[in-house]
Amino acid sequence: MENILKILDRLNEVYVKRRTILIFLIIQNTILSLIMLIFVNVIVSNGVINGELDYSQIRLFYNTAVVLLFIIVLILAPIFLARSLNDLYKKNIIEHLLAVKIDISEIVYAVYFRGLITLIIVLVSAFPIIVISFYFGGFGLLKIFKLLGMLLSFAVLYSAVCIFISTRFIDGNVSALVSYLAGAVLTLINIYFLNYILNGSFLIIVYVVFNIVLSLVLVSVSRKTSLFYA
């Protein structure tokens, strides 16, 4: 664990700086706030004119909000993770870490946690803005927590997929492309089963446990790759 923390400190120097992440969060949440504001304004204005809220518009609002959250994960996970190990390899950082007797699994887990934590920060910062769409009804507090749990566990799994793919290819661009393709498939599957999971009693627990277990398997398998011995 101590070695993982040391590697995390090193990665903070190599990858995106905290100031860059802060600027990104400001830009992202400003854009999301404007999108939500436009939707709210249209729904409320039409409601005032017609004397009642249009359920079809509210439903579109829900769907757009949820899809935006999944798209955030889809776009950002490969940015933070898909090229991570490839970049360390090209900069000879992996070779240096192996030379000082740091275990491969510690390198993989450090890179994984570094990217995952950044992704979760971005996702959680966007969640309260988009949750305003549920103000119009249809989503109780329990469903909101289920949705958050689903998104976080999806981020955990997709991040592990990106790490796994990153160790399969030497070229970071190839890793990123394959990660986006895999992410698109995962996103479509999750959106398709979204209502079943949110409306079920225990499906969310099964979903979260399955994602976490599969993520641990993928990250563990990722250490067995020729990337570290090339």
DRENKOLMAR-362049 format. One line per 8 residues: number of its first residue (from 1); their letters; for each residue x, y, z of N, C-alpha, C. Coordinates in steps of 0.02 Angstrom, whole numbers. Example, Ala and Ser with C-alpha at 12.3 -4.5 7.8 and 13.67 -1.06 7.14 Angstrom:
% residues 2
1 = as = 660/-284/390/615/-225/390/660/-165/390 | 642/-112/354/684/-53/357/645/2/394 .
//
This chain:
% residues 230
1 = menilkil = 42/-61/0/0/0/0/43/63/0 | 98/60/37/143/118/40/173/134/-28 | 192/81/-64/219/91/-132/167/120/-179 | 105/98/-171/51/125/-214/43/200/-202 | 46/221/-139/40/293/-124/99/332/-153 | 158/303/-151/217/336/-180/209/344/-256 | 184/291/-287/173/294/-360/120/346/-377 | 68/350/-335/16/400/-346/45/470/-344 .
9 = drlnevyv = 90/483/-297/123/548/-294/162/562/-358 | 196/512/-383/234/520/-445/188/533/-504 | 131/499/-506/83/508/-560/54/578/-559 | 45/606/-500/19/675/-495/67/725/-526 | 131/707/-530/180/750/-562/181/740/-638 | 166/678/-659/170/661/-730/107/680/-767 | 49/669/-735/-15/679/-769/-45/748/-755 | -111/751/-762/-147/814/-758/-137/847/-690 .
17 = krrtilif = -119/910/-691/-110/947/-629/-177/964/-597 | -175/977/-532/-237/992/-496/-271/1054/-524 | -231/1104/-543/-259/1165/-571/-296/1151/-636 | -268/1107/-677/-301/1089/-740/-368/1055/-726 | -369/1010/-677/-432/976/-659/-483/1026/-635 | -462/1075/-595/-508/1126/-570/-537/1167/-627 | -496/1186/-674/-520/1225/-732/-569/1182/-772 | -553/1118/-781/-597/1073/-817/-665/1068/-783 .
25 = liiqntil = -665/1061/-716/-727/1055/-679/-770/1118/-687 | -738/1175/-686/-775/1238/-694/-807/1242/-762 | -770/1225/-814/-796/1227/-882/-853/1176/-891 | -840/1114/-868/-891/1061/-875/-955/1080/-840 | -951/1101/-777/-1011/1115/-739/-1047/1178/-762 | -1009/1225/-791/-1041/1284/-821/-1083/1264/-881 | -1055/1221/-924/-1091/1198/-983/-1153/1158/-963 | -1145/1112/-915/-1201/1072/-891/-1255/1115/-860 .
33 = slimlifv = -1235/1166/-822/-1284/1211/-791/-1324/1248/-844 | -1291/1270/-897/-1326/1305/-951/-1376/1258/-986 | -1355/1196/-998/-1400/1147/-1030/-1462/1135/-986 | -1451/1124/-921/-1507/1113/-875/-1551/1175/-871 | -1521/1234/-871/-1559/1296/-867/-1604/1305/-927 | -1578/1288/-986/-1618/1294/-1048/-1677/1247/-1044 | -1666/1184/-1024/-1720/1136/-1018/-1773/1159/-968 | -1750/1181/-910/-1798/1204/-858/-1838/1263/-884 .
41 = nvivsngv = -1805/1310/-917/-1840/1369/-942/-1893/1351/-993 | -1877/1304/-1038/-1925/1283/-1090/-1985/1248/-1057 | -1972/1203/-1010/-2026/1165/-978/-2072/1212/-938 | -2041/1256/-898/-2081/1301/-856/-2119/1351/-899 | -2087/1379/-950/-2121/1427/-994/-2181/1396/-1029 | -2171/1336/-1056/-2227/1301/-1089/-2281/1283/-1039 | -2261/1268/-977/-2310/1252/-925/-2353/1313/-908 | -2322/1371/-906/-2359/1433/-892/-2407/1448/-948 .
49 = ingeldys = -2385/1438/-1009/-2427/1453/-1068/-2485/1404/-1073 | -2471/1340/-1063/-2522/1288/-1072/-2562/1273/-1009 | -2539/1298/-953/-2575/1286/-891/-2557/1221/-856 | -2512/1182/-887/-2489/1119/-856/-2423/1099/-888 | -2385/1060/-850/-2320/1038/-875/-2330/982/-926 | -2290/985/-979/-2293/933/-1031/-2251/874/-1009 | -2285/817/-998/-2250/758/-973/-2197/734/-1022 | -2210/740/-1087/-2161/717/-1137/-2097/758/-1133 .
57 = qirlfynt = -2103/823/-1118/-2044/865/-1111/-2005/846/-1047 | -2042/831/-994/-2010/811/-931/-1973/745/-941 | -2005/699/-977/-1973/634/-989/-1909/643/-1030 | -1912/688/-1080/-1852/703/-1120/-1798/733/-1075 | -1818/774/-1028/-1772/805/-980/-1737/751/-939 | -1776/704/-912/-1748/648/-873/-1695/611/-915 | -1718/589/-974/-1675/548/-1017/-1610/584/-1035 | -1617/648/-1052/-1558/688/-1070/-1509/693/-1012 .
65 = avvllfii = -1537/705/-952/-1495/712/-892/-1456/648/-878 | -1491/591/-880/-1459/527/-865/-1407/510/-918 | -1425/520/-981/-1378/505/-1036/-1315/548/-1030 | -1324/611/-1011/-1266/656/-1002/-1218/629/-950 | -1244/602/-896/-1201/574/-843/-1161/514/-870 | -1194/471/-908/-1158/414/-936/-1107/437/-988 | -1124/488/-1026/-1078/514/-1076/-1016/543/-1044 | -1025/575/-986/-967/603/-949/-917/547/-934 .
73 = vlilapif = -943/491/-908/-900/434/-893/-870/405/-957 | -911/398/-1009/-888/370/-1072/-830/409/-1101 | -835/475/-1100/-783/518/-1130/-721/523/-1087 | -731/529/-1022/-674/546/-978/-632/486/-957 | -662/428/-948/-624/370/-924/-563/355/-969 | -571/352/-1036/-512/340/-1078/-461/397/-1074 | -484/459/-1064/-438/515/-1059/-392/506/-998 | -421/484/-942/-382/477/-881/-345/410/-876 .
81 = larslndl = -369/359/-913/-343/292/-901/-318/253/-962 | -348/265/-1021/-333/221/-1078/-260/224/-1100 | -229/282/-1093/-159/290/-1115/-110/290/-1057 | -136/282/-997/-95/292/-937/-33/249/-935 | -42/184/-939/15/138/-935/59/144/-997 | 28/158/-1055/67/168/-1116/114/227/-1109 | 89/282/-1079/131/341/-1070/187/328/-1021 | 173/290/-968/225/273/-920/279/230/-952 .
89 = ykkniieh = 257/187/-997/304/143/-1032/349/184/-1078 | 320/231/-1116/358/271/-1163/408/317/-1128 | 389/339/-1068/433/384/-1030/482/346/-985 | 483/280/-993/529/236/-956/517/237/-880 | 458/261/-860/442/263/-788/429/193/-762 | 396/151/-803/384/82/-783/450/46/-772 | 497/55/-819/562/24/-813/598/45/-749 | 592/109/-733/623/135/-671/591/104/-609 .
97 = llavkidi = 524/101/-609/489/73/-551/505/-1/-541 | 509/-38/-597/527/-108/-592/599/-117/-567 | 641/-70/-586/712/-74/-567/722/-65/-492 | 677/-28/-461/683/-16/-388/638/-66/-350 | 623/-121/-382/589/-178/-350/517/-163/-329 | 483/-120/-367/412/-109/-356/373/-160/-397 | 326/-194/-366/289/-247/-399/244/-220/-453 | 236/-259/-506/194/-239/-563/122/-225/-540 .
105 = seivyavy = 95/-267/-497/26/-257/-474/18/-190/-439 | 69/-168/-403/65/-103/-369/63/-46/-420 | 100/-53/-474/99/-2/-527/30/2/-559 | 3/-57/-575/-63/-60/-608/-117/-30/-563 | -118/-51/-500/-169/-26/-454/-162/49/-441 | -100/73/-437/-89/145/-426/-116/186/-485 | -102/163/-546/-127/198/-605/-203/195/-608 | -230/137/-592/-303/128/-592/-337/174/-542 .
113 = frglitli = -313/174/-479/-344/215/-428/-336/290/-443 | -280/308/-472/-268/379/-488/-320/404/-538 | -330/365/-592/-379/384/-643/-450/380/-618 | -464/327/-579/-532/317/-554/-553/373/-506 | -508/392/-461/-524/445/-413/-538/511/-449 | -498/526/-500/-510/587/-539/-578/584/-574 | -593/526/-603/-657/518/-638/-716/525/-590 | -711/496/-531/-765/500/-482/-775/573/-459 .
121 = ivlvsafp = -721/610/-450/-726/681/-430/-765/719/-483 | -749/708/-545/-783/742/-600/-856/722/-602 | -870/658/-596/-939/633/-599/-981/659/-541 | -955/656/-481/-993/678/-422/-1005/753/-425 | -957/791/-452/-967/864/-457/-1023/881/-506 | -1033/838/-557/-1085/852/-607/-1153/827/-584 | -1154/777/-541/-1217/745/-521/-1268/793/-490 | -1249/836/-442/-1299/881/-413/-1332/928/-464 .
129 = iivisfyf = -1293/948/-514/-1320/993/-564/-1374/958/-605 | -1361/897/-625/-1408/860/-667/-1467/834/-627 | -1458/823/-562/-1513/798/-520/-1571/848/-518 | -1558/910/-536/-1612/960/-537/-1668/939/-584 | -1651/897/-633/-1702/874/-680/-1754/831/-645 | -1738/802/-588/-1784/759/-552/-1832/800/-508 | -1822/865/-506/-1864/909/-467/-1937/907/-490 | -1946/892/-554/-2013/892/-583/-2052/829/-568 .
137 = ggfgllki = -2023/784/-532/-2059/723/-513/-2037/662/-553 | -2058/604/-529/-2043/542/-564/-1983/505/-535 | -1941/541/-498/-1883/510/-467/-1884/524/-393 | -1892/472/-353/-1889/480/-281/-1816/480/-257 | -1806/494/-193/-1739/497/-166/-1703/430/-172 | -1740/375/-163/-1710/309/-169/-1683/297/-239 | -1721/316/-290/-1699/307/-359/-1638/350/-374 | -1635/409/-344/-1577/453/-355/-1514/420/-328 .
145 = fkllgmll = -1519/390/-268/-1462/356/-239/-1444/293/-280 | -1495/259/-306/-1483/201/-348/-1446/222/-412 | -1467/278/-441/-1435/303/-501/-1362/321/-487 | -1350/354/-432/-1282/372/-414/-1239/310/-404 | -1267/259/-369/-1231/197/-359/-1216/162/-425 | -1265/164/-470/-1256/133/-536/-1201/168/-575 | -1201/235/-574/-1151/273/-611/-1081/262/-583 | -1075/262/-516/-1010/253/-486/-982/183/-500 .
153 = sfavlysa = -1025/132/-495/-1001/64/-509/-986/55/-583 | -1023/90/-626/-1008/90/-698/-940/121/-710 | -926/176/-675/-861/209/-681/-804/163/-658 | -817/126/-604/-767/79/-579/-752/25/-631 | -804/-3/-661/-795/-56/-711/-762/-29/-774 | -787/27/-800/-760/54/-862/-687/75/-854 | -669/101/-795/-599/119/-782/-555/56/-784 | -581/2/-756/-543/-61/-757/-535/-87/-828 .
161 = vcifistr = -588/-79/-869/-585/-99/-939/-531/-58/-975 | -528/7/-961/-478/50/-993/-407/29/-973 | -398/13/-909/-332/-10/-887/-313/-76/-921 | -361/-122/-924/-349/-186/-956/-329/-177/-1029 | -366/-135/-1064/-351/-122/-1135/-284/-87/-1142 | -268/-43/-1096/-204/-7/-1098/-145/-54/-1095 | -153/-110/-1061/-98/-158/-1055/-95/-207/-1113 | -144/-204/-1157/-145/-250/-1215/-107/-221/-1275 .
169 = fidgnvsa = -97/-155/-1275/-67/-122/-1333/-10/-77/-1312 | 42/-74/-1353/98/-29/-1341/79/43/-1359 | 42/50/-1414/22/116/-1439/-37/143/-1399 | -28/201/-1367/-81/232/-1327/-141/252/-1368 | -131/272/-1431/-188/293/-1473/-234/233/-1487 | -204/175/-1498/-243/115/-1509/-282/97/-1446 | -249/103/-1389/-282/89/-1325/-343/134/-1315 | -334/199/-1330/-389/247/-1322/-447/230/-1368 .
177 = lvsylaga = -432/214/-1431/-484/198/-1480/-523/136/-1459 | -488/84/-1440/-522/22/-1419/-562/34/-1355 | -536/76/-1310/-571/92/-1248/-637/128/-1262 | -636/174/-1310/-698/209/-1328/-749/162/-1359 | -725/116/-1400/-771/67/-1431/-802/23/-1377 | -760/-1/-1331/-786/-43/-1277/-832/-3/-1232 | -815/60/-1219/-856/103/-1178/-924/117/-1209 | -925/126/-1274/-989/138/-1308/-1036/79/-1300 .
185 = vltliniy = -1008/19/-1306/-1049/-42/-1297/-1074/-46/-1225 | -1030/-36/-1177/-1049/-39/-1107/-1102/14/-1090 | -1094/73/-1117/-1142/127/-1104/-1211/110/-1131 | -1214/84/-1192/-1279/65/-1221/-1312/10/-1180 | -1273/-39/-1158/-1300/-93/-1117/-1328/-66/-1052 | -1291/-21/-1019/-1313/8/-956/-1376/50/-964 | -1379/89/-1016/-1438/131/-1028/-1499/87/-1043 | -1488/32/-1079/-1543/-13/-1096/-1573/-44/-1033 .
193 = flnyilng = -1531/-64/-986/-1555/-97/-925/-1567/-48/-868 | -1561/17/-881/-1566/68/-828/-1631/63/-789 | -1688/64/-824/-1753/64/-790/-1764/-1/-750 | -1742/-57/-778/-1749/-121/-742/-1712/-119/-675 | -1651/-91/-677/-1610/-89/-617/-1638/-39/-566 | -1658/19/-590/-1683/71/-544/-1750/52/-514 | -1791/15/-551/-1857/-4/-526/-1858/-70/-487 | -1803/-108/-492/-1799/-170/-456/-1781/-160/-383 .
201 = sfliivyv = -1796/-209/-342/-1783/-204/-270/-1710/-216/-254 | -1682/-271/-281/-1614/-290/-263/-1567/-292/-323 | -1592/-275/-382/-1550/-278/-442/-1490/-231/-437 | -1499/-174/-404/-1444/-126/-398/-1386/-156/-358 | -1403/-196/-307/-1351/-228/-267/-1312/-279/-309 | -1349/-319/-347/-1318/-368/-391/-1274/-333/-443 | -1300/-278/-470/-1263/-239/-521/-1198/-212/-493 | -1201/-181/-434/-1141/-151/-404/-1089/-204/-387 .
209 = vfnivlsl = -1111/-259/-356/-1065/-312/-336/-1032/-343/-398 | -1073/-355/-450/-1046/-384/-512/-993/-339/-543 | -1007/-273/-546/-959/-226/-576/-894/-223/-536 | -900/-222/-470/-840/-218/-428/-797/-281/-435 | -829/-340/-433/-792/-403/-439/-759/-408/-507 | -796/-392/-560/-767/-395/-627/-710/-345/-635 | -716/-287/-603/-663/-236/-606/-599/-262/-573 | -606/-293/-515/-548/-320/-480/-514/-374/-522 .
217 = vlvsvsrk = -555/-415/-555/-527/-468/-598/-488/-437/-656 | -517/-387/-688/-484/-355/-746/-419/-321/-727 | -419/-286/-670/-358/-252/-648/-305/-303/-629 | -326/-357/-597/-278/-409/-577/-247/-443/-638 | -289/-456/-688/-265/-488/-750/-220/-441/-788 | -229/-376/-781/-191/-326/-819/-117/-329/-805 | -97/-355/-748/-26/-359/-731/10/-411/-773 | -27/-458/-802/3/-511/-842/3/-491/-916 .
225 = tslfya = 49/-447/-933/50/-420/-1000/122/-409/-1023 | 132/-413/-1087/199/-404/-1115/221/-331/-1113 | 175/-285/-1099/192/-214/-1097/248/-202/-1045 | 247/-238/-991/296/-227/-938/362/-262/-952 | 363/-303/-1003/424/-341/-1018/449/-327/-1088 | 417/-277/-1121/436/-265/-1191/507/-236/-1195 .
//
